[in-house]
Amino acid sequence: MDFNKYYKEIENELKNNILAFWNKTVDEKNGGFLGRILNNGKTIIDSPKSAVLNTRILWTYSTVYKKFKKNIS
């Protein structure tokens, strides 16, 4: 089992898919992250925000920053 290979795959998935997705949902006007994204990627600007979702996203960014210690966006 090649752990370095898996580590690189996970790191790539995190940076290029998961974080890249959430970067597109930042609410520049009101702060936080948008509360609703449709399957086609369209964001619903006026939808309510979830404190749980915003907390989970912020926790993810904080943890990634602690791990990689560099700009992750």
C-alpha positions as CSV (number, residue, x, y, z in Angstrom):
1,M,0.0,0.0,0.0
2,D,1.5,3.3,-1.1
3,F,0.5,5.9,1.5
4,N,2.2,8.7,-0.3
5,K,0.1,8.1,-3.3
6,Y,-3.1,8.2,-1.3
7,Y,-2.0,11.3,0.6
8,K,-1.4,13.1,-2.7
9,E,-4.8,12.0,-4.0
10,I,-6.6,13.2,-0.9
11,E,-4.7,16.5,-0.9
12,N,-5.6,17.0,-4.6
13,E,-9.3,16.2,-4.0
14,L,-9.4,18.6,-1.0
15,K,-7.6,21.5,-2.7
16,N,-8.9,21.2,-6.3
17,N,-12.5,20.0,-5.7
18,I,-13.8,20.5,-2.2
19,L,-12.2,23.8,-1.3
20,A,-12.5,25.1,-4.9
21,F,-16.3,24.4,-4.6
22,W,-16.7,26.3,-1.3
23,N,-14.6,29.2,-2.6
24,K,-17.3,29.8,-5.2
25,T,-20.0,30.1,-2.4
26,V,-18.5,33.0,-0.4
27,D,-21.1,35.7,0.3
28,E,-19.2,38.8,-0.5
29,K,-22.1,41.1,0.4
30,N,-23.2,39.7,3.8
31,G,-20.3,37.5,4.8
32,G,-20.2,33.8,5.4
33,F,-21.2,31.2,2.8
34,L,-24.3,31.1,0.6
35,G,-27.0,28.8,2.0
36,R,-28.2,27.1,-1.2
37,I,-26.5,25.9,-4.3
38,L,-28.5,24.0,-7.0
39,N,-27.2,20.8,-8.6
40,N,-26.3,22.8,-11.7
41,G,-24.0,25.0,-9.6
42,K,-26.3,28.1,-9.6
43,T,-26.2,29.9,-6.3
44,I,-29.4,31.2,-4.6
45,I,-28.3,34.5,-3.2
46,D,-31.3,35.2,-0.9
47,S,-31.6,31.8,0.6
48,P,-31.3,31.5,4.4
49,K,-27.9,30.5,5.8
50,S,-27.2,27.6,8.1
51,A,-25.0,28.3,11.1
52,V,-24.1,24.6,11.1
53,L,-23.0,24.6,7.5
54,N,-21.0,27.8,7.9
55,T,-19.3,26.5,11.0
56,R,-18.4,23.2,9.2
57,I,-16.9,25.1,6.3
58,L,-14.9,27.4,8.5
59,W,-13.7,24.4,10.6
60,T,-12.6,22.8,7.3
61,Y,-10.6,25.9,6.2
62,S,-9.1,26.3,9.7
63,T,-8.0,22.7,9.8
64,V,-6.5,22.8,6.2
65,Y,-4.6,25.9,7.1
66,K,-3.2,24.4,10.2
67,K,-2.1,21.3,8.2
68,F,-0.6,23.1,5.1
69,K,0.3,26.5,6.7
70,K,-0.1,28.3,3.4
71,N,-2.7,30.0,1.2
72,I,-5.3,27.4,0.3
73,S,-7.7,29.4,-1.9
